[in-house]
Amino acid sequence: MPNSAFFDPQALQAALDRHLTREGRQWLADLLHDQLGGPITNASIQAEIILRAWSTRPEMALSEMKDLKARLDETSAFLVALVRAVTPPASDQE
Protein backbone atom coordinates (compact mmCIF):
# COMPACT_ATOMS: atom_id res chain seq x y z
CA MET A 1 0.00 0.00 0.00
CA PRO A 2 1.32 3.47 -0.77
CA ASN A 3 2.94 5.40 2.06
CA SER A 4 0.09 7.22 3.81
CA ALA A 5 2.19 10.39 3.92
CA PHE A 6 1.91 10.55 0.14
CA PHE A 7 -1.49 8.95 -0.45
CA ASP A 8 -4.77 10.13 1.03
CA PRO A 9 -7.61 7.91 -0.21
CA GLN A 10 -10.28 10.32 1.01
CA ALA A 11 -8.71 13.25 -0.80
CA LEU A 12 -8.43 11.13 -3.94
CA GLN A 13 -12.09 10.15 -3.74
CA ALA A 14 -13.10 13.79 -3.29
CA ALA A 15 -11.01 14.87 -6.27
CA LEU A 16 -12.44 12.09 -8.43
CA ASP A 17 -15.97 13.13 -7.41
CA ARG A 18 -15.21 16.69 -8.53
CA HIS A 19 -13.62 15.78 -11.85
CA LEU A 20 -15.21 12.57 -13.12
CA THR A 21 -18.71 11.33 -13.73
CA ARG A 22 -19.83 8.07 -12.16
CA GLU A 23 -19.27 6.37 -15.51
CA GLY A 24 -15.81 7.92 -15.80
CA ARG A 25 -14.88 6.68 -12.35
CA GLN A 26 -16.11 3.17 -13.18
CA TRP A 27 -14.15 3.17 -16.45
CA LEU A 28 -11.00 4.29 -14.63
CA ALA A 29 -11.50 1.70 -11.88
CA ASP A 30 -11.91 -1.06 -14.45
CA LEU A 31 -8.85 0.09 -16.39
CA LEU A 32 -6.64 0.21 -13.31
CA HIS A 33 -7.96 -3.10 -12.01
CA ASP A 34 -7.45 -4.93 -15.29
CA GLN A 35 -4.22 -3.35 -16.46
CA LEU A 36 -2.41 -2.85 -13.14
CA GLY A 37 -4.16 -4.88 -10.45
CA GLY A 38 -3.81 -8.23 -12.17
CA PRO A 39 -0.19 -7.81 -13.22
CA ILE A 40 0.87 -6.53 -9.79
CA THR A 41 -0.87 -9.43 -8.04
CA ASN A 42 0.75 -11.88 -10.46
CA ALA A 43 4.17 -10.28 -9.87
CA SER A 44 3.77 -10.74 -6.13
CA ILE A 45 2.90 -14.42 -6.60
CA GLN A 46 5.79 -14.89 -9.01
CA ALA A 47 8.19 -13.24 -6.55
CA GLU A 48 7.07 -15.73 -3.90
CA ILE A 49 7.80 -18.60 -6.31
CA ILE A 50 11.25 -17.17 -6.97
CA LEU A 51 12.02 -16.85 -3.25
CA ARG A 52 10.99 -20.44 -2.60
CA ALA A 53 12.96 -21.81 -5.56
CA TRP A 54 16.08 -19.66 -5.07
CA SER A 55 18.12 -22.12 -3.01
CA THR A 56 16.79 -25.44 -4.29
CA ARG A 57 16.13 -24.74 -7.97
CA PRO A 58 18.26 -21.76 -9.00
CA GLU A 59 17.76 -22.36 -12.75
CA MET A 60 13.99 -22.19 -12.30
CA ALA A 61 14.33 -19.11 -10.09
CA LEU A 62 16.43 -17.37 -12.74
CA SER A 63 13.92 -18.21 -15.45
CA GLU A 64 11.06 -16.93 -13.30
CA MET A 65 13.04 -13.77 -12.51
CA LYS A 66 13.56 -13.06 -16.22
CA ASP A 67 9.85 -13.59 -16.85
CA LEU A 68 8.95 -11.36 -13.90
CA LYS A 69 11.22 -8.60 -15.21
CA ALA A 70 9.56 -8.78 -18.63
CA ARG A 71 6.09 -8.59 -17.07
CA LEU A 72 7.07 -5.66 -14.87
CA ASP A 73 8.54 -3.89 -17.91
CA GLU A 74 5.19 -4.32 -19.71
CA THR A 75 3.25 -3.02 -16.71
CA SER A 76 5.62 -0.09 -16.33
CA ALA A 77 5.24 0.78 -20.01
CA PHE A 78 1.45 0.72 -19.60
CA LEU A 79 1.69 3.05 -16.60
CA VAL A 80 3.92 5.48 -18.52
CA ALA A 81 1.45 5.45 -21.43
CA LEU A 82 -1.47 6.01 -19.05
CA VAL A 83 0.22 8.99 -17.39
CA ARG A 84 1.03 10.47 -20.79
CA ALA A 85 -2.55 9.94 -21.97
CA VAL A 86 -4.09 11.73 -18.98
CA THR A 87 -1.56 14.58 -18.84
CA PRO A 88 -3.04 17.68 -20.45
CA PRO A 89 -1.19 19.04 -23.49
CA ALA A 90 1.28 21.84 -22.73
CA SER A 91 -1.05 24.34 -24.43
CA ASP A 92 -3.75 23.53 -21.80
CA GLN A 93 -1.40 24.28 -18.89
CA GLU A 94 -1.16 28.02 -19.47
SULVEN-V759437 format. One record per residue. N is the residue number from 0. PHI is phi in degrees with one decimal (none if undefined). PSI is psi in whole degrees, -180 to 180 (none if undefined). OMEGA is omega in whole degrees, 0 to 359 (* if undefined). Layout:
BEGIN
[[N;PHI;PSI;OMEGA] [N;PHI;PSI;OMEGA]]
END
This chain:
BEGIN
[[0;none;142;180] [1;-58.4;151;177] [2;-59.0;126;184] [3;-62.6;-21;177] [4;-68.1;-22;182] [5;-111.6;-9;186] [6;-134.4;119;179] [7;-118.5;99;183] [8;-56.2;-37;180] [9;-67.7;-41;177] [10;-65.6;-39;178] [11;-63.2;-46;179] [12;-60.3;-42;179] [13;-63.5;-43;179] [14;-65.2;-42;178] [15;-63.6;-39;177] [16;-60.6;-38;181] [17;-72.3;-33;191] [18;-107.6;-17;184] [19;-126.9;147;172] [20;-73.3;170;177] [21;-58.4;-43;180] [22;-65.4;-38;178] [23;-64.7;-40;178] [24;-65.2;-41;180] [25;-65.4;-42;178] [26;-60.7;-46;180] [27;-64.4;-42;179] [28;-60.9;-45;179] [29;-62.8;-44;180] [30;-60.2;-49;181] [31;-65.4;-40;179] [32;-61.7;-50;185] [33;-71.7;-42;188] [34;-91.2;-21;179] [35;-118.5;-43;183] [36;-59.4;-50;180] [37;-61.4;-52;180] [38;-61.1;-36;180] [39;-69.9;-41;177] [40;-61.8;-45;179] [41;-62.0;-39;179] [42;-63.8;-40;178] [43;-63.2;-44;178] [44;-63.9;-43;181] [45;-65.4;-37;177] [46;-63.2;-38;177] [47;-63.5;-42;177] [48;-60.3;-44;180] [49;-61.9;-46;180] [50;-60.4;-41;181] [51;-70.0;-33;184] [52;-88.5;-13;189] [53;-52.2;-47;185] [54;-89.3;-26;184] [55;-100.4;-28;181] [56;-137.9;69;186] [57;-59.7;-32;180] [58;-67.8;-37;177] [59;-68.7;-42;179] [60;-60.7;-42;179] [61;-63.9;-44;178] [62;-61.0;-45;179] [63;-64.0;-38;179] [64;-63.4;-42;178] [65;-63.7;-41;178] [66;-65.5;-43;178] [67;-60.1;-44;179] [68;-59.2;-44;180] [69;-62.5;-42;179] [70;-66.2;-41;178] [71;-67.2;-35;176] [72;-61.9;-42;178] [73;-63.4;-45;181] [74;-66.0;-40;177] [75;-63.3;-42;179] [76;-62.5;-40;177] [77;-62.1;-44;181] [78;-62.6;-43;177] [79;-60.3;-45;180] [80;-63.9;-39;179] [81;-63.8;-47;179] [82;-61.0;-43;178] [83;-62.5;-40;182] [84;-66.6;-34;183] [85;-93.5;-9;177] [86;-75.8;126;180] [87;-63.3;149;176] [88;-59.2;154;181] [89;-56.1;-34;181] [90;-66.1;-24;179] [91;-82.3;-12;187] [92;-90.4;0;182] [93;-80.0;none;*]]
END
